Amino acid sequence: MSKKVFITATGTDIGKTYVSALIVKKMREAGFNCGYFKPVLSGVVEAEGKLTESDCNYVINTAKIPAKPNDCVAYWWKEAVSPHLAAEINNEEIDISKIKKAYEEKQNEYDYLLIEGAGGITCPLRLKNGEKYLLKDLIKDLGASIIVVADGGLGTINSILLTVEYAKQNGIKIEGIILNNYNPESFMHRDNLKQVEYLTGEKVISTVQKNQTEINLLEEFFN
C-alpha cells in the first residue's frame, strides 16, 4: 500500500466507508501503523459537539483505531448532501488549507494513511465565484493515489471506465479497483471483473461480498 491512499468510488452509497474500514482493519491486523482521515463528512449524528454516528465512528470502531472520530475529519455537517451544499446551508466555506493542515497532522501520526472521499471523484467542494474545486483537485493537492470502489453488478463497467479514464486524464495514479457487493456465483459479476481489468488495464485488487467482515487483498498491495 502506498503511504497515502485515497478511497474514491463510482458514485454515492457504493460502499467506500465499509471498504475503508475493512482495509484499515486488515492493515492494522497485519502490523502496519495505519490511520484514517475523512476530509469532509456530511449526514452525521452528533451530541454536544461530538460525533456519535458517522463514517468516522464506523471505521474507527471496525478497525480499532486508537483515535476520536472528531479528530479524523476536517469538516462535518448534519445534512446528508454534497459537501459544497452542506457548507452553504451552514453559512460556511470549505477552506482547503484547513483540510491540508488536518491531513498533515494525521499523516504525522501514522506510517500509512487511508483517506476517504465523499461521493465520487468529481464531488464538488467549492463552487463559488467561478471556482470549480472538485474532489479530484484535493486528491492531486494531497499527492495521493486512489483506489476505486465500485459495485460488482449491472452497469459497473460503464461507471468504472468513466471514473478510471477521468482519473488518468487528471494525472492521478490508480492503485487498483475493489468490487463491492460481489457475488462470485454470478456469471455476470465474474465477467464484470474480467472486462473491467481488460478495458481499464487496472487490477481488481479485491472483491467484497455482502456482510463480509474481512478483506483479501493482492499481495503486491502490501509492498
WORADA-V307342 format. One record per backbone hydrogen bond with DSSP energy under -1.0 kcal/mol. NH is the residue of the N-H (numbers start at 1). CO is the residue of the C=O. Records with the same first field share a line. If there is no record, write none. Layout:
NH: CO, CO
This chain:
5: 113
6: 145
7: 115
8: 147
10: 149
19: 15
20: 16
21: 17
22: 18
23: 19
24: 20
25: 21
26: 22
27: 23
28: 24
29: 25
30: 26
31: 28
32: 27
34: 32
35: 112
37: 114
38: 72
41: 75
44: 77
45: 53
47: 50
50: 47
52: 45
53: 45
58: 54
59: 55
60: 56
61: 57
62: 58
63: 59
65: 60
67: 65
71: 68
72: 69
75: 39
77: 41
81: 79
84: 124
86: 82
87: 83
88: 84
89: 85
90: 86
91: 88
92: 87
99: 95
100: 96
101: 97
102: 98
103: 99
104: 100
105: 101
106: 102
107: 103
108: 104
110: 106
111: 33
112: 33
113: 3
114: 35
115: 5
116: 37
117: 7
123: 120
125: 133
126: 133
131: 128
133: 126
135: 123
136: 121
138: 134
139: 135
140: 136
141: 137
142: 138
144: 139
145: 4
146: 173
147: 6
148: 176
149: 8
150: 178
152: 180
156: 153
159: 155
160: 156
161: 157
162: 158
163: 159
164: 160
165: 161
166: 162
167: 163
168: 164
169: 165
170: 166
171: 168
172: 167
175: 146
177: 203
178: 148
179: 206
180: 150
182: 208
186: 183
190: 186
191: 187
192: 188
193: 189
194: 190
195: 191
196: 192
197: 193
198: 194
199: 195
200: 196
201: 197
205: 177
206: 177
208: 179
212: 209
218: 205
221: 218
222: 219
223: 220
